[in-house]
C-alpha cells in the first residue's frame, strides 16, 4: 500500500515540477513511510511521486516510480495484485524477464503487452498511473470495486491525480472552493458520492474506470460492472460455490512478505475471515478488536471468545470517552473528506500499528454481498408500497409534501421525500439510508452558499443510471446499491484513509472481484436469504453460540460522548434552531464538516 501522485502538463508549470511533486509527496508521506521517489520525464511534461509501504519484495528493487529497462514506461502504483505470481509466470513463458519480486513490475510488463486491456486481468485493489515516453500518453486506472481511491483535477492541458485530495491541494494549483453537488450529496447520505468530491473541480475516478491523457486531452472508459444474473442452482451447489470462492479469496489476500493480522469485531463477517484464515494458514494469527466501558456497546467479550475458538494472538483496546477525546485531533487531521464513519477503523488501526503489524484483513463487504442489512427487507417493501400508492396520485405527492414539512422525526421527513418521487429502488434506498431530508440538505447547503438560487437535484447527485436495467430482483438492486454507494463511498473510502493514517494496509477478502463474479449468478432468494444464511452455511466452522445471537452492527457510544465529553468538538450548531440535530450522526456530520473545511481552507 502506498501513496501516488502525478502531474501531466504542457504549460509553464513544468519549470517547477520537482517542487510541485515534492509538495504532493510530502502530503502523502503517512501512506508510505518506508521509501519515496520522484520521476520527471525528459521533456518535463510529466512528474510522478510515490511513497512506499513495503509489503512485497522489501528490497530496493521495489522502489517507485518504477520503469521498464528501456525507460519507456514508468509507473506509480498503490495497492496489491493478488494474482501477480500467476500473471508473472504467463509473462515469463512469453520471454519476459523480471528484476524484482513485486506486483508493480508485473503491471508494468502486462501494460507493455496489453495496453488498457491489462486491467481486466488484475485481481486485487489498485490505483496507478503509467506514462509512455514514446507515445506520450498516460494511462490511469482504478480497481473494479473501488477499494483504492484515486482523485484528479483538470485545467486546460494540465491534469493532476493522487491517492488523496489533500495531495492535489498541496500542489496549490486548484483553487479551494466547496462543490455544491458534493456538499448536497454529503448531507443527504453522510458521505460524498463519487464521482463528486467536496472540492469544486476535483473528481473521484469511479470504480472500474480508466483515464487516458494524451496531448492535454482526457478520455474515460468503464471496463467492469457488477452484474447479477440468476441461474438455476441448488442450495447445496450454492454453498459449495461460495465456500470455494471464499477460501480462494482468503488464500490470495494472505500473499505478503510481512505478517498479516485480522480486525475482529466479534460479528459474523470478521469471525468468518478468522475461520477461513485458520483453514488456509499455518502458524500464528494476530487479531485486533475494540472494547468499551459502556456495557450496552461492548462486544469485546465476543471477539475474545472467537479468538480463543480459533487460537489467535488477540489484542484488545478499550476505548473510553477520554481516550477517544485524546485521539480526536489526529483523527480530524487524518480526514481527507468528511463522513459519518471512520473513527472505529482509525482506533483499531492504531492498535495494529503499535503491535508492529503492517497488513490487516477486514470483514467489510459481507453484509452487502449476503444480505446482512435491514435494507434488504425494508427497501423492497417501500418500493411495493410506493407502487400501490401511485394509484392515488396526486394524493401521494401531497402526503409526501406534508410529511417533509411537518414530520416529527428525520425518518418521517425522508419518507416524505420518497413519496414525492417515482417509487424506484434507488429512491427508496436513499430515503432509508439518508441523513438529512432534501429540504434540510438544501437549507444547510444555502448556509455555505449564500448566493445559491436553485437547489441541486438529488437525481443529479445519485443518477439511477447506476442501476443496470432488468436485474433479477429488487433484492439484487439493493445489493448493488449497497456495494456501489454505502460500501464504496463510505466504508471503503474511510477504511483506506484511516488505516493509512497509521501506515497500515487494510485488505478486504469479501470485496474481491473474482468472489463477486463467482457468486453473482446465485439467485437472491438463496444469496440474500435473511441473516446471511448462505455465508453462514458456507462456513460450518463458525460456532453455534455466535450464530444464535441477534445481529448488532458494530458502533460506538457516540450519542452520549458527543453530548458530554466531546461537546467542545461538537457544539450545538446554529442551524439547530431550524433543523433537528438531536441524533448523533447529524450533529457529527456538521461538526466534522466544519473541522475539515477549516483545515482545508485555512
C-alpha positions in Angstrom: 0.0 0.0 0.0 1.3 3.4 -0.9 0.6 6.9 -1.9 0.7 8.0 -5.5 0.6 11.4 -7.3 1.2 12.8 -10.8 1.2 15.9 -12.8 0.8 15.9 -16.6 1.1 19.3 -18.2 2.0 21.3 -21.3 2.2 24.6 -19.6 4.8 26.7 -17.9 4.4 24.9 -14.6 6.7 22.2 -15.9 9.5 24.6 -14.8 8.7 23.8 -11.2 7.7 20.2 -11.5 10.3 19.0 -8.9 8.9 21.4 -6.3 5.3 20.6 -7.0 5.9 16.8 -6.9 7.8 17.2 -3.6 4.8 19.1 -2.1 2.4 16.3 -3.2 4.7 13.6 -2.0 5.0 15.2 1.5 1.2 15.3 1.8 1.2 11.5 1.2 4.1 10.6 3.5 1.8 8.9 6.0 0.7 6.4 3.4 4.2 5.2 2.7 6.8 5.7 5.4 9.3 3.1 4.1 10.6 4.8 0.9 9.8 7.6 -1.5 10.7 8.6 -5.1 10.0 11.2 -7.8 10.2 10.9 -11.6 10.3 13.8 -14.0 10.1 12.9 -17.7 12.9 14.1 -20.1 10.5 16.6 -21.8 9.3 17.8 -18.4 5.7 17.2 -19.3 5.2 14.5 -16.6 6.0 14.2 -12.9 5.3 11.2 -10.8 5.6 10.9 -7.0 5.4 7.9 -4.7 5.6 7.0 -1.0 6.0 3.3 -0.2 4.7 1.0 2.5 6.8 -2.1 1.8 4.7 -5.3 1.7 6.1 -7.3 -1.3 9.8 -7.6 -2.0 11.1 -5.4 0.8 14.3 -4.7 -1.1 15.3 -1.6 -3.1 14.1 -3.4 -6.2 10.6 -2.4 -5.3 11.4 1.3 -5.4 8.9 3.5 -7.2 8.3 5.2 -9.6 9.5 2.1 -11.5 10.4 1.8 -15.1 10.9 -0.8 -17.8 14.6 -1.4 -18.6 14.4 0.8 -21.7 12.9 3.6 -19.6 9.9 3.9 -22.0 7.2 3.0 -19.4 7.0 4.5 -15.9 4.5 3.6 -13.2 3.4 4.9 -9.8 1.2 2.3 -8.2 -0.9 1.9 -5.0 -2.4 -1.4 -3.9 -1.9 -5.1 -4.2 -2.3 -7.5 -7.1 -3.1 -10.9 -5.6 -2.7 -12.9 -8.8 0.6 -11.3 -9.8 2.6 -14.6 -9.5 0.2 -16.3 -11.9 0.5 -13.3 -14.3 4.2 -13.3 -14.0 4.6 -16.9 -14.9 2.5 -16.3 -18.0 4.6 -13.4 -19.0 7.8 -15.3 -18.3 6.6 -18.0 -20.6 6.4 -15.4 -23.3 10.1 -14.4 -22.7 9.7 -11.5 -20.3 12.5 -11.0 -17.7 11.8 -9.7 -14.2 14.2 -7.8 -11.9 12.2 -7.7 -8.7 9.6 -9.8 -6.9 7.0 -7.1 -6.9 3.5 -6.9 -8.4 4.3 -3.4 -9.6 6.7 -4.8 -12.2 4.1 -7.3 -13.3 1.6 -4.5 -14.0 4.2 -2.6 -16.0 5.1 -5.6 -18.2 1.4 -6.5 -18.6 0.6 -3.0 -19.8 3.5 -3.1 -22.1 2.0 -6.2 -23.8 -1.8 -5.5 -23.5 -2.3 -1.8 -23.1 -5.6 -0.8 -21.4 -6.8 -4.4 -21.5 -4.4 -5.3 -18.7 -6.8 -4.1 -16.1 -9.2 -6.9 -16.9 -6.6 -9.4 -15.8 -5.6 -7.8 -12.5 -7.1 -9.3 -9.3 -6.8 -7.0 -6.4 -7.1 -3.4 -5.2 -5.3 -0.8 -7.2 -4.9 2.8 -8.4 -2.0 3.6 -10.7 -0.7 5.8 -13.5 1.6 4.6 -16.3 3.5 7.0 -18.5 4.6 6.0 -22.0 7.5 8.2 -23.1 7.3 7.1 -26.7 3.6 7.5 -27.3 3.4 10.5 -24.9 0.3 9.1 -23.2 -0.6 8.4 -19.6 -2.9 5.6 -18.5 -4.6 5.9 -15.1 -6.8 3.2 -13.7 -8.8 2.3 -10.5 -9.8 -1.2 -9.4 -13.2 -2.8 -10.3 -14.8 -2.5 -6.9 -13.3 0.9 -5.8 -11.2 -0.4 -2.9 -8.4 2.1 -3.6 -9.2 5.8 -4.1 -8.0 8.0 -7.0 -8.8 11.7 -7.4 -8.0 14.0 -10.3 -8.2 17.7 -11.3 -8.0 19.0 -14.8 -7.5 22.6 -16.0 -6.8 23.1 -19.7 -4.0 20.8 -20.7 -2.9 20.1 -17.1 -4.0 17.0 -15.2 -3.2 16.2 -11.6 -4.0 12.9 -9.9 -3.4 11.5 -6.4 -4.4 8.9 -3.8 -5.9 11.7 -1.6 -7.4 15.1 -2.2 -5.0 16.6 0.2 -2.1 15.9 -2.1 -3.8 17.6 -5.1 -4.5 20.6 -2.9 -0.9 20.6 -1.7 0.2 21.5 -5.2 -1.6 24.8 -4.8 -2.7 24.7 -8.4 -6.5 24.2 -7.9 -8.4 27.0 -6.1 -10.2 25.8 -2.9 -13.9 26.2 -3.1 -16.7 23.9 -1.9 -18.6 21.9 -4.5 -22.4 22.4 -4.1 -23.1 19.0 -5.6 -20.5 17.3 -3.3 -21.9 19.1 -0.3 -25.5 18.3 -1.0 -24.7 14.7 -1.7 -22.7 14.5 1.6 -25.6 16.0 3.6 -28.1 13.5 2.0 -26.1 10.4 2.5 -23.4 11.1 5.1 -20.5 10.7 2.6 -19.6 12.3 -0.7 -20.9 10.1 -3.6 -18.5 9.5 -6.4 -17.6 10.9 -8.9 -18.1 14.1 -6.8 -15.9 15.4 -4.1 -16.3 18.3 -1.7 -13.8 20.4 -3.6 -15.1 22.1 -6.8 -13.2 20.8 -9.9 -11.7 17.8 -8.2 -13.3 14.5 -9.3 -13.1 10.9 -8.0 -12.3 8.4 -10.7 -15.2 5.9 -10.5 -14.6 2.3 -9.7 -14.0 0.1 -12.7 -12.9 3.0 -14.9 -9.7 4.2 -16.5 -8.5 7.5 -17.9 -6.1 8.2 -20.8 -4.3 11.5 -21.1 -2.7 12.4 -24.5 -1.5 15.9 -25.6 -3.6 17.6 -22.9 -6.8 15.7 -23.8 -8.5 13.4 -21.4 -10.8 10.4 -22.2 -12.5 8.0 -19.8 -13.9 4.5 -20.1 -15.6 1.9 -17.9 -14.1 -1.6 -18.1 -16.1 -3.5 -15.4 -19.6 -3.5 -13.9 -21.2 -5.8 -11.3 -23.8 -8.0 -13.0 -26.3 -10.1 -11.1 -27.8 -12.8 -13.3 -29.7 -15.7 -11.8 -29.0 -19.3 -12.8 -30.7 -22.5 -11.7 -28.7 -23.8 -8.7 -29.5 -25.8 -5.6 -28.7 -24.7 -2.1 -26.0 -27.4 -1.8 -24.3 -26.2 -5.0 -24.6 -22.6 -3.9 -22.9 -23.4 -0.6 -20.1 -25.2 -2.3 -19.6 -22.4 -4.8 -19.5 -19.8 -2.1 -17.1 -21.7 0.1 -14.7 -22.4 -2.7 -14.7 -18.7 -3.7 -14.2 -17.6 -0.1 -11.3 -19.9 0.5 -9.7 -18.9 -2.8 -10.1 -15.2 -1.9 -8.7 -15.7 1.6 -5.6 -17.5 0.3 -4.9 -14.8 -2.2 -5.3 -12.0 0.4 -2.6 -13.5 2.6 0.0 -13.0 -0.1 2.6 -10.9 1.7 6.2 -10.7 2.7 5.2 -9.3 6.1 2.9 -10.8 8.8 -0.9 -10.3 8.2 -3.3 -9.6 11.0 -7.2 -9.5 11.2 -9.6 -7.0 12.6 -12.1 -9.0 14.8 -15.2 -7.3 16.0 -17.0 -10.5 17.1 -19.6 -10.3 14.3 -20.2 -12.9 11.6 -18.2 -11.2 8.9 -14.9 -10.7 10.8 -15.3 -14.1 12.5 -15.8 -15.7 9.1 -12.4 -14.2 8.0 -10.7 -15.7 11.1 -12.4 -19.1 10.5 -11.3 -19.1 6.8 -7.8 -18.0 7.7 -7.5 -21.0 10.1 -8.4 -23.2 7.1 -5.8 -21.7 4.8 -2.9 -20.5 7.0 -0.5 -22.2 9.3 1.2 -20.7 12.4 0.2 -17.7 14.4 -2.7 -15.4 13.6 -2.9 -12.0 15.2 -6.4 -10.4 15.8 -7.3 -6.9 17.0 -10.5 -5.6 18.5 -12.0 -2.6 20.3 -14.0 -2.6 23.6 -15.9 0.0 25.6 -16.7 0.7 29.2 -20.3 1.1 28.4 -21.8 -2.5 28.6 -24.6 -1.9 26.1 -22.0 -1.1 23.4 -19.2 -3.5 24.4 -18.8 -6.7 22.4 -15.1 -7.2 23.2 -16.0 -10.5 25.1 -17.4 -11.9 21.9 -14.2 -11.1 20.0 -12.2 -12.7 22.8 -14.3 -15.9 22.6 -13.8 -16.1 18.8 -10.0 -15.5 19.3 -10.0 -18.4 21.7 -12.1 -20.6 19.5 -9.6 -20.2 16.6 -6.4 -19.9 18.7 -5.3 -16.4 17.7 -3.0 -14.0 19.4 -5.6 -11.4 20.4 -5.1 -7.7 21.3 -8.0 -5.6 22.7 -8.0 -1.9 23.1 -10.7 -0.4 25.4 -11.8 3.0 24.1 -13.2 5.3 26.7 -14.7 8.8 26.1 -11.5 10.2 27.5 -9.1 8.1 25.3 -11.3 8.8 22.3 -11.1 12.5 23.0 -7.3 12.3 23.1 -7.4 10.7 19.6 -9.8 13.1 18.1 -7.2 15.8 17.0 -5.2 13.2 15.0 -8.4 11.7 13.6 -9.6 15.1 12.4 -6.2 15.8 10.8 -6.4 12.5 9.0 -9.7 13.1 7.3 -9.4 13.5 3.6 -13.1 14.0 3.1 -15.7 14.1 6.0 -18.2 11.2 6.6 -20.2 9.9 9.4 -17.8 6.9 9.8 -14.1 6.1 10.1 -13.4 6.6 13.8 -13.7 2.9 14.5 -11.1 2.0 11.8 -8.9 4.8 13.0 -8.8 3.4 16.5 -8.3 -0.3 15.7 -5.7 0.6 13.1 -3.7 2.3 15.8 -3.6 -0.9 17.8 -2.4 -3.0 14.9 0.2 -0.3 14.1 1.5 -0.3 17.7 1.8 -4.1 17.6 4.1 -3.8 14.6 1.6 -5.2 12.0 1.7 -3.7 8.5 -1.2 -5.6 6.9 -4.6 -6.5 8.2 -7.7 -8.2 6.8 -11.2 -6.8 7.4 -14.7 -8.5 7.1 -16.0 -5.5 5.3 -18.4 -6.4 2.4 -20.2 -9.4 3.9 -23.4 -7.5 4.6 -23.6 -6.1 1.1 -23.0 -9.4 -0.7 -25.0 -11.7 1.6 -28.0 -9.5 2.7 -27.0 -8.5 6.2 -28.7 -5.1 6.4 -32.3 -4.3 7.1 -32.4 -2.5 3.7 -32.8 -5.9 2.0 -36.2 -6.3 3.6 -37.3 -2.7 4.1 -36.4 -1.1 0.7 -38.3 -3.7 -1.4 -41.3 -3.2 0.9 -41.1 0.5 0.4 -41.0 0.1 -3.4 -44.0 -2.2 -3.4 -45.9 0.2 -1.1 -45.0 3.2 -3.2 -46.2 1.5 -6.4 -49.6 0.9 -4.8 -49.8 4.5 -3.6 -49.0 5.7 -7.1 -52.5 4.7 -8.0 -54.0 7.5 -5.9 -51.9 10.4 -7.2 -51.7 13.3 -6.6 -52.7 12.5 -3.1 -49.5 10.6 -2.5 -47.3 13.6 -3.6 -49.4 15.9 -1.3 -48.9 13.4 1.6 -45.2 13.4 0.9 -45.0 17.2 0.9 -46.8 17.2 4.2 -44.5 14.7 5.8 -41.5 16.5 4.6 -42.7 19.8 6.1 -44.4 18.7 9.2 -42.9 15.3 10.0 -41.8 15.0 13.6 -38.7 12.8 13.0 -35.9 12.7 10.4 -37.0 9.3 9.1 -40.6 10.6 8.6 -39.3 13.6 6.7 -37.2 11.4 4.4 -40.2 9.2 3.8 -41.9 12.3 2.6 -39.1 12.8 0.1 -39.7 9.2 -1.2 -43.4 9.7 -1.6 -42.7 12.7 -3.9 -40.6 10.7 -6.3 -41.1 7.8 -8.6 -41.1 4.7 -6.4 -37.8 3.2 -7.6 -35.4 1.0 -5.5 -32.8 3.8 -5.7 -35.2 6.4 -4.3 -36.4 4.1 -1.5 -32.8 3.2 -0.7 -31.7 6.9 -0.5 -34.7 7.6 1.8 -33.9 4.7 4.1 -30.2 5.3 4.2 -30.4 9.1 4.3 -29.1 11.6 6.9 -30.9 14.8 6.2 -34.1 15.3 4.1 -33.8 17.1 0.8 -35.2 20.3 2.2 -32.8 20.2 5.2 -29.8 19.4 3.0 -30.7 22.3 0.7 -31.1 24.6 3.7 -27.6 23.6 5.0 -26.1 24.0 1.5 -27.5 27.5 1.4 -25.8 28.2 4.7 -22.4 27.6 2.9 -23.5 29.1 -0.5 -25.3 32.3 0.5 -26.0 33.3 -3.1 -27.3 29.9 -4.2 -30.6 30.5 -6.0 -31.7 27.0 -7.0 -31.5 23.6 -5.4 -29.1 20.8 -6.7 -31.3 17.9 -7.7 -31.0 14.6 -5.9 -31.1 12.9 -9.3 -28.1 14.8 -10.4 -26.1 13.6 -7.4 -27.4 10.0 -7.4 -28.3 9.2 -11.0 -30.4 6.0 -11.2 -28.3 5.1 -14.2 -26.0 3.4 -11.7 -28.6 0.6 -11.6 -28.5 -1.6 -14.7 -31.9 -2.5 -16.1 -33.5 -5.9 -15.7 -31.8 -7.1 -12.6 -33.4 -10.3 -11.4 -35.0 -8.9 -8.2 -35.5 -5.9 -6.0 -33.1 -7.5 -3.5 -30.4 -7.7 -6.2 -30.9 -4.0 -6.8 -30.4 -3.3 -3.1 -27.3 -5.4 -3.1 -25.9 -3.4 -6.0 -26.8 -0.1 -4.3 -25.1 -1.2 -1.0 -22.0 -2.3 -2.9 -21.7 0.9 -5.1 -23.0 3.5 -2.6 -22.6 2.8 1.1 -19.7 0.4 0.9 -17.7 2.2 -1.8 -18.4 5.8 -0.9 -18.2 5.4 2.8 -16.8 2.1 4.2 -14.0 1.5 1.7 -13.0 5.2 1.5 -12.8 5.6 5.2 -11.1 2.3 5.7 -8.4 3.3 3.3 -7.7 6.8 4.7 -7.9 5.8 8.4 -5.8 2.7 8.1 -3.2 4.6 6.0 -3.1 7.3 8.7 -1.2 4.7 10.7 0.8 3.3 7.8 -1.3 0.2 7.7 -2.5 -1.7 4.7 -6.1 -2.9 5.0 -7.3 -5.7 2.8 -10.9 -6.9 2.2 -11.3 -10.6 1.2 -15.1 -10.3 0.9 -14.7 -7.4 -1.6 -12.9 -9.4 -4.2 -13.8 -9.2 -7.9 -13.4 -13.0 -8.5 -15.5 -13.7 -5.5 -18.3 -11.3 -6.6 -18.2 -12.8 -10.2 -18.4 -16.3 -8.8 -21.5 -15.8 -6.6 -23.3 -13.1 -8.7 -25.3 -15.8 -10.5 -26.7 -17.3 -7.3 -30.4 -16.2 -7.1 -31.2 -13.6 -4.5 -33.6 -15.9 -2.6 -30.5 -18.0 -1.8 -27.7 -15.5 -1.8 -29.5 -12.8 0.2 -31.6 -15.0 2.5 -32.2 -13.1 5.7 -29.5 -13.3 8.3 -26.7 -14.0 5.8 -27.7 -17.7 5.9 -25.7 -18.6 2.8 -22.4 -17.2 4.2 -23.0 -18.9 7.5 -23.8 -22.3 5.9 -20.7 -22.0 3.7 -18.5 -21.7 6.8 -19.5 -24.5 9.2 -16.5 -23.8 11.4 -18.4 -20.8 12.9 -19.6 -21.8 16.4 -23.4 -22.0 17.1 -23.3 -19.6 20.0 -22.2 -16.9 17.6 -24.9 -17.7 15.1 -27.7 -17.7 17.6 -27.1 -14.1 18.6 -29.2 -11.3 17.2 -27.4 -9.1 14.7 -25.9 -5.9 16.1 -23.9 -3.6 13.9 -20.6 -2.5 15.3 -20.8 1.0 16.6 -19.5 3.5 19.2 -21.5 5.2 22.1 -21.2 8.4 20.1 -24.6 9.9 21.3 -23.5 10.2 24.9 -19.9 11.1 24.1 -20.9 14.0 21.8 -23.5 15.3 24.3 -21.0 15.2 27.2 -17.2 14.6 27.0 -16.9 15.6 23.3 -19.2 18.6 23.3 -16.4 21.1 22.8 -15.6 19.5 19.4 -19.3 19.1 18.5 -21.0 22.3 19.8 -24.7 22.9 19.1 -24.8 24.1 15.5 -26.5 27.4 14.8 -28.7 25.5 12.3 -30.1 23.5 15.2 -32.8 26.2 15.6 -34.3 25.1 12.3 -33.1 21.5 11.8 -33.4 18.6 14.2 -29.8 17.8 15.3 -30.5 15.6 18.3 -29.3 12.4 16.6 -25.6 12.0 17.0 -24.8 11.3 13.3 -26.5 14.6 12.3 -24.5 16.6 14.8 -21.4 14.6 13.9 -21.8 15.2 10.1 -22.0 19.0 10.6 -19.2 19.1 13.2 -16.8 17.0 11.1 -17.6 19.1 8.0 -16.7 22.3 9.9 -13.4 20.9 11.2 -12.4 19.6 7.8 -13.3 22.8 6.0 -11.4 24.9 8.5 -8.3 22.7 7.9 -8.6 22.8 4.1 -9.5 26.5 3.6 -7.4 27.8 6.5 
